[in-house]
Amino acid sequence: MQRWGELKPPLHTCESVVAEACYLLRQLPAGSTSVLELLGRLVVAVSFTLQDGIQPLKQLINRFANIPMSLADACLVRMSELHSGSTIFTLDRDFKLYRKNGRQVIPLIGPEQS
């Protein structure tokens, strides 16, 4: 994806997204270690902890239970609420359905936005 090269590090995320990425890439050669390498090189930074947002995360997961929303997705939506002007880089089509702060569309970068 060409858009990746346009992004300026560090890209902010949470541990749930890192865990999900490692899991999804586990069968590729160096898949999980490549994710960790991005953290080690400070291309990606973990800047959100679950402990700081349990109640809002529960509310998001309940609100989007029909999709259903994963914990990693809830963390990213919550991060977009906390950091105005942020954009989510994702390959997950569910983000087109999610809303922040009630009904606000979340700016996205992904294959369909290229």
Secondary structure, 3 states (H helix, E strand, C coil): CHHHHHCCCCEEEEHHHHHHHHHHCCCCCCHHHHHHHHHHCCCEEEEECHHHCHHHHHHHHHHCCCCCCCHHHHHHHHHHHHCCCCCEECCCHHHHCCEECCCEECCEECHHHC
